Amino acid sequence: MQYKYLISRTVDPILAISIGTAAYYVHEYRHGRPQGHTLNELVTRWYNERNDGEMKN
C-alpha cells in the first residue's frame, strides 16, 4: 500500500513551509545578509506596503 501523504493532507503543506522557512533562517544566519535584506525585514516591508495600499483605498 502506497501512502499519499506523510502525515495528513492538511499538515504536510504546513510542515513543508515550516521546514523551508527554518532552513532559510539557518542559511541567513550562516552566510549573513546585507542590512535591509533579511527575511524578517523583507516580510515586514511587504506587509507594511500591502496594508498602506489597503488603507488608501
C-alpha positions in Angstrom: 0.0 0.0 0.0 1.4 3.4 -1.0 0.5 6.4 1.1 -0.3 9.8 -0.5 0.7 11.9 2.5 3.5 11.9 5.1 1.2 12.9 8.0 -2.0 14.3 6.6 -3.4 16.4 3.8 -3.5 19.5 5.9 -0.3 19.1 8.0 2.0 18.2 5.1 2.0 21.7 3.5 2.3 23.4 6.9 5.3 21.2 7.7 6.9 21.9 4.3 6.6 25.7 4.8 7.9 25.5 8.3 10.9 23.4 7.3 11.6 25.7 4.3 11.4 28.8 6.5 13.7 27.3 9.2 16.2 26.3 6.5 16.3 29.8 5.1 16.8 31.3 8.6 19.8 28.9 9.1 21.2 29.9 5.7 20.9 33.6 6.6 22.5 33.1 10.0 25.4 31.2 8.5 26.1 33.4 5.5 24.8 36.7 6.6 22.7 39.1 4.5 23.1 42.8 3.8 21.2 45.2 6.1 17.6 45.5 5.0 17.6 42.2 3.1 16.9 39.7 5.8 13.7 37.6 5.6 12.1 39.4 8.6 12.8 42.8 7.1 11.5 41.8 3.6 8.3 40.3 5.0 7.8 43.4 7.2 8.3 45.7 4.3 5.9 43.7 2.1 3.3 43.6 4.9 3.5 47.3 5.5 3.3 48.2 1.8 0.3 45.9 1.4 -1.5 47.4 4.4 -0.7 51.0 3.4 -2.3 50.3 0.0 -5.5 49.0 1.6 -5.7 52.0 3.9 -5.6 54.4 1.0 -8.5 52.6 -0.9 
